[in-house]
Amino acid sequence: MNLSRRELLKMGLLAVCGTVIPLSALEVFKPEAAASLIRPYSEKKRWAFVVDTTKCVGCGMCVKACKLENEIPFDTDVQRTWVERYIQLKNGEVIIDSPHGARYGFTKNDPQGKDIDEAEIAKGLFVPKLCNHCEKPSCVQVCPVGATYKTDDGVVLVDRKWCIGCGYCITNCPYFARFFHPITNTADKCTFCYHRITKGMNTACSDACAFGVRKIGMLNDPASEVFKIINTSRVMVLKPEYGNEPHVFYIGLDDIVR
């Protein structure tokens, strides 16, 4: 009996499983299906963001630019992007703060209002945060009216006309990236400046950063700087254990960051 390589593989799988199953069920093991498990290069557009924490100085210019660009009242303590300061003392204690979202920057060494002797500090860093525009956004899953949705190119948006202000998406975001807009009373968050990037422009926060901390681009475009960084650098994401598959990638993310 002459068997093809494909048929032999199927027989081998049957032997490993130790049971009899229809050969049609083994179609899931065809090469293209197996390849999809490792997320190969795809021609489908997918926006992604890179944040280099090794370059951030906590100036807050990104936060200011975002508020002005997206009409978030400047003096309110809600923002689409913010910067957190992490300080670890030599005794192991970690102090985290983000006064006013860092829109005024960090001008003093006083995390949470504490005066700390520099000799007590083991390390410190600034970490910009924003909506992670997840591949599997939990906020979309819980919205009862479809006001929160994901675009074909991977950006998660909120349709204010449909939002009923229930707050489910806000409480279900593990990154605390959502808030109630103080004027519209609807859910709000970072949009990757979708109104700008779809016109070939940069995000407001990236334009405002003098240190090259923030970059946006196509995850699957070899000509994109974001593609090159993610494929050649050691990058990490926040809270991968939640399974949301965030698409904000960090360089130099320390293990004290939460």
C-alpha positions in Angstrom: 0.0 0.0 0.0 1.4 3.4 -1.0 0.8 6.1 1.5 1.5 9.8 1.1 3.5 11.7 3.7 0.3 13.5 4.8 -1.5 10.2 5.4 1.4 8.8 7.4 1.4 11.9 9.6 -2.3 11.5 10.2 -1.9 7.9 11.1 0.9 8.8 13.5 -1.3 11.3 15.2 -4.0 8.7 15.6 -1.5 6.4 17.3 -0.3 9.2 19.7 -3.9 10.0 20.6 -4.6 6.4 21.3 -8.1 6.6 19.9 -10.0 6.6 16.6 -11.2 10.0 15.3 -12.4 11.0 11.8 -9.6 12.0 9.5 -11.5 15.1 8.7 -11.0 16.3 12.3 -7.2 16.3 11.6 -7.5 19.1 9.1 -6.7 21.5 12.0 -3.2 20.1 11.8 -2.7 21.2 8.2 0.4 23.5 7.9 -1.4 26.8 7.5 -3.5 26.1 10.6 -0.4 25.2 12.6 1.4 28.3 11.4 -1.5 30.5 12.6 -0.7 29.5 16.2 2.6 31.3 16.0 1.1 34.5 14.4 3.1 34.7 11.2 3.6 37.8 9.1 0.3 38.9 7.7 -0.7 41.4 5.1 -3.5 42.6 7.3 -2.8 46.1 8.7 -2.3 46.2 12.5 -1.3 49.3 14.4 1.1 49.0 17.3 2.9 51.3 19.7 6.4 51.1 21.2 7.4 52.9 24.4 11.1 53.1 25.3 11.2 53.6 29.1 15.0 54.0 29.0 14.5 57.4 27.3 11.6 58.8 29.3 12.5 61.7 31.6 9.0 62.3 33.0 8.7 65.8 31.4 4.9 65.3 30.9 4.9 67.0 27.4 3.1 63.9 26.0 0.3 64.2 28.5 -0.2 67.9 27.8 -0.2 67.4 24.0 -2.7 64.5 24.3 -5.1 66.6 26.4 -5.0 69.5 24.0 -5.3 67.4 20.9 -8.2 65.3 22.2 -10.2 68.0 24.0 -9.8 66.5 27.5 -10.3 69.4 30.0 -6.7 70.2 31.0 -7.3 70.8 34.8 -9.3 67.6 35.3 -7.5 64.5 36.7 -8.4 62.3 33.8 -6.2 61.7 30.8 -5.8 59.4 27.8 -2.1 58.9 28.5 -0.2 59.4 31.7 3.3 58.8 33.1 4.0 56.9 36.3 7.1 57.3 38.4 8.6 54.1 40.0 11.2 54.4 42.8 12.6 51.3 44.5 14.4 51.9 47.8 17.4 49.9 48.9 15.1 48.2 51.5 13.0 46.8 48.7 10.0 49.2 49.1 8.5 50.4 45.8 6.9 53.8 45.6 4.6 54.6 42.6 3.0 58.0 41.8 1.7 60.0 38.9 0.6 63.4 40.2 -2.0 64.9 37.9 -1.1 62.2 35.4 2.3 63.9 35.1 0.9 66.7 33.0 3.2 69.1 34.9 6.1 66.6 34.9 8.1 65.5 37.9 9.9 68.5 39.3 10.8 67.3 42.7 12.1 64.0 44.2 9.0 63.6 46.4 7.0 60.5 45.3 3.6 60.5 47.1 4.7 63.6 48.9 7.6 61.9 50.7 11.0 63.5 50.9 13.5 60.7 50.1 17.2 60.8 50.5 18.8 59.9 47.2 21.2 57.6 49.1 18.2 55.4 49.9 17.2 54.9 46.2 18.2 51.7 44.5 16.6 52.6 41.1 13.9 54.7 39.5 12.2 55.1 36.2 9.3 56.7 34.4 6.8 54.6 32.5 4.3 56.2 30.1 1.0 54.4 29.9 -2.0 54.5 27.5 -4.7 52.2 26.1 -3.1 49.0 24.9 -5.4 48.4 22.0 -5.5 44.7 22.7 -6.0 42.0 20.2 -8.5 40.5 22.6 -9.9 43.6 24.3 -11.9 42.8 27.5 -13.6 46.2 27.2 -15.2 45.2 23.9 -16.4 42.0 25.3 -18.5 43.6 28.1 -20.0 46.6 26.3 -23.7 45.8 26.2 -24.5 48.2 23.3 -21.5 47.8 21.0 -20.3 51.4 21.7 -16.8 50.0 22.3 -15.4 48.3 19.2 -12.2 47.3 17.4 -11.4 48.6 13.9 -10.2 46.3 11.1 -6.6 47.6 11.7 -6.7 46.8 15.4 -7.5 50.2 17.1 -10.1 50.1 19.9 -12.5 53.0 19.8 -15.6 54.3 21.6 -18.7 55.6 19.7 -20.0 58.3 22.0 -23.4 58.3 20.2 -23.9 54.7 21.4 -22.3 54.8 24.8 -24.8 54.8 27.7 -22.2 55.4 30.4 -22.7 52.1 32.2 -19.0 51.9 33.1 -18.6 48.2 32.4 -15.7 48.8 30.0 -14.0 51.1 32.5 -14.1 48.5 35.4 -13.1 45.6 33.0 -9.9 47.2 31.7 -7.0 45.7 33.5 -4.8 48.6 32.5 -7.0 51.4 34.1 -6.8 53.2 30.7 -10.5 54.2 30.6 -12.4 57.0 32.3 -15.7 59.0 32.1 -15.3 62.1 30.0 -16.2 65.0 32.3 -18.2 66.8 29.6 -19.8 64.1 27.5 -20.2 61.7 30.4 -19.3 58.8 28.1 -16.4 56.3 28.3 -13.2 57.7 27.0 -9.6 56.6 26.4 -6.6 56.8 24.1 -7.4 56.2 20.4 -3.8 56.1 19.1 -4.9 59.5 17.7 -6.8 57.5 15.1 -8.0 60.7 13.4 -4.4 61.6 12.8 -2.7 58.3 11.9 -5.3 57.4 9.3 -4.3 60.6 7.5 -0.6 59.7 7.6 0.2 61.9 10.6 1.9 61.0 13.9 0.2 60.8 17.2 0.1 64.0 19.3 2.1 62.4 22.1 4.8 61.1 19.8 5.2 64.5 18.2 5.5 66.2 21.6 8.2 63.9 22.9 11.7 65.4 22.4 13.4 62.1 23.4 12.0 59.6 21.0 10.2 57.6 23.7 7.0 56.9 21.7 6.6 55.4 18.3 3.6 54.2 16.4 3.5 52.1 13.2 2.3 49.0 11.5 3.2 45.8 13.3 3.4 43.8 10.1 5.1 46.3 7.8 8.8 45.6 7.4 9.4 49.2 6.5 7.9 50.4 9.8 10.2 51.4 12.6 7.8 49.7 15.0 8.1 46.4 13.1 11.9 46.7 13.1 12.1 47.5 16.9 9.7 44.6 17.9 11.6 42.1 15.7 15.1 43.1 16.8 14.7 44.3 20.4 13.7 42.7 23.7 10.3 44.1 24.2 7.6 43.3 26.8 3.9 44.1 27.4 2.1 45.0 30.6 0.1 42.3 32.4 0.4 39.5 29.8 -1.3 37.1 32.3 -4.7 38.6 31.6 -4.6 37.2 28.0 -5.7 40.5 26.4 -2.6 40.5 24.0 -1.8 44.2 24.3 -0.2 46.0 21.4 1.8 48.6 23.3 5.3 47.2 23.5 7.8 48.4 26.1 11.6 48.6 25.9 13.4 48.4 29.3 10.3 47.5 31.3 11.5 46.8 34.8 10.0 44.0 36.9 8.8 46.5 39.5 6.3 48.0 37.0 2.7 47.0 37.5 
